[in-house]
């Protein structure tokens, strides 16, 4: 398990070592590998670094309880959630039980992509969602839950001051089949912060979007009537950020101030700056759109990330990692025994959705 280090000294080291030049030079993929077989640990793993062509991935963490890594907009930092150390101690003492039917108290950590030094930025166990970055990379946000149906809050962390601020509270939560509450995830951050919740019974499931602006004002919108959670992203259009989602008929829609608007084409996932290959979501998976050449179909949904030079794409298919590069077929990304690893997430370079 990773020990907590002195916050002030390590934070200064992390911040001072950031560099846009490094972000451009960084080539290694970051992998989240599942290492515990129990059903409650399906979302947890350890972080590894891997550059295509290396003999084996390099371990970055050892505690096995990491989830939801997110790369900063400049590529210099990784934010992730990890099961709180106090919770792990309680479980070791027999005072806490893990279960797939409930969330676990999580801490939020920051890791430098160059030195791989990591520190926790939260210090008391709480039910927290995955962290998301602000577009400028100066802040992080996550969702917390205090145990009540309307007990959710959006917390914003300022990297320059190390302070947390509650942006909005009293937000909705989702009861699951056993009457407990599962933790809603913050889905992204544009001019507002938003999360998605389902409300209603099995015959009419309403998909609600809650957004909180800088003044803390919360707005609720019904964006779909659905029995599943669609693909939903923050996408940039005309210099502004919008929530876009894919419905059951594969039609993409954008949530604006006047309601929900249909899009004539789906948003595209690209490197920040727009160079290199782009990724187009389609009903059966993805299409790779190279700068030169014909589109290449990836006939499976899953995480897809673009190399820093824009000439390769890594993709997850049923928790196995594959690589596409320069017109080749998809081939296993990892060598030898590592090719059979269960990979939960991939990070490679900062990307953004555009409309």
Helices and strands as residue ranges (DSSP letters): H 7-16, H 20-25, E 29-33, G 39-41, E 46-50, E 58-59, E 66-71, E 77-83, H 85-92, E 106-112, E 118-120, E 127-128, E 132-133, E 139-145, E 152-158, E 163-171, E 174-175, E 181-182, E 186-189, E 193-199, E 206-212, E 218-225, E 232-237, E 240-246, E 252-256, E 259-262, E 268-271, E 278-282, E 285-289, E 296-298, E 304-306, E 312-317, E 320-325, E 331-332, G 336-340, E 343-347, E 351-354
